[in-house]
Amino acid sequence: MIIVRLDRVMADRKMSLRQLAAQVNVSEVNLSKLKNGKVKAIRFETLNAICTVLRCQPRDILEFVYDLERK
């Protein structure tokens, strides 16, 4: 299972959803869905833009946790 930690990185950088959305050129609605784990996919282009603006690595935003219930 992939867990999105975007909110944590944004808080560390003191950046609002509105500010990040404007700099990444993604709608606030779509960024909010990503932040809340409500999306099934993310484009590498979008991930690259987010990491560039937040000056972080993809691993800072996305975390993989093995789901023991799925086999």
C-alpha positions as CSV (number, residue, x, y, z in Angstrom):
1,M,0.0,0.0,0.0
2,I,1.3,3.5,-0.9
3,I,0.9,6.2,1.8
4,V,1.1,9.8,0.7
5,R,3.1,12.0,3.1
6,L,2.7,15.2,1.1
7,D,1.0,17.1,4.0
8,R,4.0,16.4,6.3
9,V,6.5,17.8,3.7
10,M,4.3,20.8,3.0
11,A,4.1,21.6,6.7
12,D,7.9,21.3,7.1
13,R,8.3,23.8,4.2
14,K,5.4,26.0,5.6
15,M,3.7,25.8,2.2
16,S,0.0,25.9,1.7
17,L,-1.9,23.8,-0.7
18,R,-2.8,26.9,-2.7
19,Q,0.9,28.0,-3.0
20,L,2.1,24.5,-4.0
21,A,-0.7,24.1,-6.6
22,A,0.2,27.4,-8.1
23,Q,3.9,26.6,-8.4
24,V,3.3,23.1,-9.7
25,N,0.6,24.2,-12.1
26,V,-1.9,21.6,-10.8
27,S,-5.4,22.4,-9.5
28,E,-5.9,22.7,-5.8
29,V,-8.6,20.0,-6.0
30,N,-6.3,17.5,-7.7
31,L,-3.5,18.3,-5.3
32,S,-5.9,17.9,-2.3
33,K,-6.9,14.5,-3.6
34,L,-3.3,13.5,-3.9
35,K,-2.5,14.8,-0.4
36,N,-5.5,12.8,1.0
37,G,-4.6,9.6,-0.8
38,K,-7.7,9.7,-3.0
39,V,-5.9,9.1,-6.3
40,K,-4.8,5.9,-8.0
41,A,-1.9,7.3,-10.0
42,I,0.4,10.3,-10.3
43,R,2.3,11.4,-13.4
44,F,6.1,11.4,-13.1
45,E,5.9,15.0,-14.5
46,T,3.7,16.0,-11.6
47,L,5.8,14.2,-9.0
48,N,9.0,15.8,-10.5
49,A,7.4,19.3,-10.2
50,I,6.3,18.7,-6.6
51,C,9.7,17.5,-5.6
52,T,11.4,20.4,-7.4
53,V,9.2,23.0,-5.6
54,L,9.4,21.3,-2.2
55,R,13.1,20.4,-2.7
56,C,12.6,16.8,-1.6
57,Q,12.9,13.3,-2.9
58,P,9.9,11.1,-4.0
59,R,10.5,8.9,-0.9
60,D,9.8,12.0,1.3
61,I,6.3,12.1,-0.2
62,L,5.4,8.5,-0.9
63,E,5.9,5.6,1.4
64,F,5.3,1.9,0.7
65,V,3.9,-0.3,3.4
66,Y,3.4,-4.0,2.7
67,D,-0.2,-4.9,3.0
68,L,-0.4,-8.2,4.8
69,E,-4.1,-8.7,4.0
70,R,-3.4,-8.8,0.3
71,K,-1.7,-11.9,-0.9
